[in-house]
Amino acid sequence: MENFTFYNPVRIHFGKNQFVNLKDELKNYKNILFTYGKGSIKKNGIYDRVIDMLSDKNIIEFGGIGANPEYETLMRAVEIGKNENIDFILAVGGGSVIDGSKFIAAAIDYQGDDPWNMLSKYEKFDSAIKIGTILTLPATGSEMNGGAVITRVSSKEKLAFGSHLLMPVFSILEPEVMYSLPDRQISNGIIDAFVHTIEQYITYPVNAAVQDAYSAALLKVIINEGTKVLENRLNYDANANLMWAATMALNGLLAAGVPEDWSTHIIGHEITALYGIDHAQTLAIVLPGVLSVMKEEKSEKLLHFAQNVWDINVNDSNVAIDMAIYKTEDFFHSLGIKTRLSDYDIPKSAISKICAKLENKNFIKLGENKNINPKIVEKILISQK
C-alpha cells in the first residue's frame, strides 16, 4: 500500500427527518446564498422546508444551476455573493448544484484575474466561503468531498478542480427525497457511483487489501441496491443503501493508498462538453472501452473484479476478465443506459475531435500509468463507436 494522508471533516446527517439539524448548523451565519437547480425542489416540498427552517436568516436565492454547471451562470452568483456579503452557501440539489456552489464559494474570495484559472491553470486559492448541502440526488459524492467539475460553454470545456477548503461543513441526506426522482436520474446516479469506484479500484495492485475488498463490496451494493430501487421506487432501505454507497464511493476512503485512473471521466467530460449528453451516459460509453483496451495492464485487478463483484470463477483468467467486462456493459443496459457513441447520434468523426481536444490540454497521457495517449483514446472510442 502506498503512503497516504486521509482527511474528511464533513459532518453527515443521514436518514429520516434530518432537516431538523439545519437550523442548528446555520446558527452562526447570517447572509446565506441558497443555491438550487431548475426548480424541482419547489415541486417536491424541499424548497418550502428550507425557507421555513431559515425564516430568521437573510436568504438570497440563486436558482437555475444546470446538470452541467456552467461557468457563465455561476459567475452571476459570484457577483451576487460579493454584493450581498455572503458568509455561507447552502446548496440544495444533486452533484451539479453542489459542484457549482463550490465554484461560487471559491470564486467569491478569488483574488486573481479570472476564476476560471483555478481550473484551466490550476491556480491555487487559500480561502473560500463555507458551504453546506442538502442532497437530492445520490451520484457524485460531492456532498462529502472537496472536488467539483464545471463547464465553460464559450470554450466547450469541462474541467475539474478541488480543495479541502471546498469540503462541505455538513451534508443532510434524506433517502426519501429519491422517491420523486425520474428513473433516468436514478440510473445515471447508479452509473456515476459505479464508475467512481472503478476508477479507484481497477488499476494495478499495491497490496491494499482493505481498499480492494471495500471497493468490491461497494460495487456489489451499488448493483444490488440500485436494481432494487428501480424495481420499487418506494423501497426505503434500498434507497438508503444506494444513497450512502454513492457518498462513500468518492469521499476519499477508496483512494487512500492506491493508484487511481480517472481516464474514463476525463474522456467522458470531452464528450459532454462537445455533445451535451448526460455525464453518466458518457461514462457508460467509455468505461467498457477502457477496460477492454487496457485489460492487459489491469489484468490482476480485473480478475479480482470478476471474482469478487460478478462471482465469476473459471479457470481461464482471460475468459473471466472478458466475462466481467461483458457483465458490466450488460448491467448498464439493464439500467436503460446505452453504451455506444452511435446510440446517441454521435458520429465517428467525433473521435478525432475528442482526441484533438485532449492533445491540446495537459491531459495528453491519462490513466494510472500515465500512458493513455490520444491514440489509445482513439482505440477506446472506436471500440465503442
Sequence and secondary structure as in RCSB ss.txt:
>XXXX:A:sequence
MENFTFYNPVRIHFGKNQFVNLKDELKNYKNILFTYGKGSIKKNGIYDRVIDMLSDKNIIEFGGIGANPEYETLM
RAVEIGKNENIDFILAVGGGSVIDGSKFIAAAIDYQGDDPWNMLSKYEKFDSAIKIGTILTLPATGSEMNGGAVI
TRVSSKEKLAFGSHLLMPVFSILEPEVMYSLPDRQISNGIIDAFVHTIEQYITYPVNAAVQDAYSAALLKVIINE
GTKVLENRLNYDANANLMWAATMALNGLLAAGVPEDWSTHIIGHEITALYGIDHAQTLAIVLPGVLSVMKEEKSE
KLLHFAQNVWDINVNDSNVAIDMAIYKTEDFFHSLGIKTRLSDYDIPKSAISKICAKLENKNFIKLGENKNINPK
IVEKILISQK
>XXXX:A:secstr
          EEEESTTGGGGHHHHTTT  EEEEE SSSGGGTSSHHHHHHHHTTTSEEEEE    SS BHHHHH
HHHHHHHHTT  EEEEEESHHHHHHHHHHHHHHH  SS TTHHHHS         EEEEESS SS GGGSSEEEE
EEGGGTEEEEEE GGGS SEEEE GGGGGGS HHHHHHHHHHHHHHHHHHHSS   S HHHHHHHHHHHHHHHHH
HHHHHH TT HHHHHHHHHHHHHTTSSTTTTTS    HHHHHHHHHHHHH   HHHHHHHHHHHHHHHTTTTTHH
HHHHHHHHTS    S HHHHHHHHHHHHHHHHHHTT    GGGGT  TTHHHHHHHHHHTSS SSBTTTT B HH
HHHHHHHTT 
